[in-house]
């Protein structure tokens, strides 16, 4: 049985830099329903100028340099305008202790966590089913919009299938659609679609080569992303409202019971770091470089040396004695 | 818009898709997704066989 210390050591040796939810683009796209990409260029192209505002990102001192390097970059991160105090020290995807106050461009905003997820290229995705309820309940006009976006998406996906297969019979059965898609391709050697043969192993058809499958797969991923841009463009007024309404109306409001709201942002500029002294100092009980625990009397000097390094690097910061004070300061700034 | 001229294709197929119901739209979305998974799984299998 592992000792607690061994368990902690092993946990800390894991790569802390990979954001939670990082998956390949294909897993994001083809994973239950419609997913919308949140690429910066695309969002700007379709929805126009992005709102720029003050937001907050909870993380810990291990990510200080990453946050500094991220400034001005297109890569997006998840941020908020307020937090329940427990989030300040526990963190969201990694442990907390530091809250970065940022000026940033907003790609999407919502009064609650909408589980936006980055793929390996850094592009974030949001589920249609998570997006639309942020405008209220998924009923009435919201439900109509939800169905319209699905119908618009289905048209474009059908267009992609037709492009590759020529014609596709449509009914209410996904399996039939897959088979029709492959059948319509003619099942000739070298056909770009050979899905049926893959489903029904042993079918008397030549299989697609690895190159053909790879090319087809990459093509439909690209086409899916283009199709979703088209869907956002077609519904731009409603989607702009869904993406930005929270960001534009957040001042003077409360979290309404949510532990945090969510804003996906990029092009960040660090205004200040709000430091929860208690949890940040506690993090100095472990030496990441030497993978070992630190004696109690060394913790505070190490913490003070770290603060001195922030001073030396002219990184603005404010120290608060605990997570509750940090959360209160964030809410004050939110409503300024 | 990449290599895929969605505008032209949507124009071409719009008439035939006008009558699609919600169930059909859902089936197309799910069918497309599952076909893509089949291709992805096949690619992964080929990669594993190589190794």
Interface residues (C-beta under 8 A of the other chain):
Chain A: X26 X29 X30 X31 X32 X33 X34 X147 X150 X151 X153 X154 X155 X156 X157 X158 X159 X160 X161 X162 X163 X170 X171 X172 X173 X174 X175 X176 X177 X178 X181 X182 X195 X198 X199 X208 X210 X213 X214 X216 X217 X219 X220 X221 X222 X223 X225 X226 X227 X229 X230
Chain B: X1 X2 X3 X4 X6 X7 X9 X10 X12 X13 X14 X17 X20 X21 X22 X23 X24 X25 X26 X27 X28 X29 X30 X31 X32 X33 X34 X35 X36 X37 X38 X39 X40 X42 X43 X46
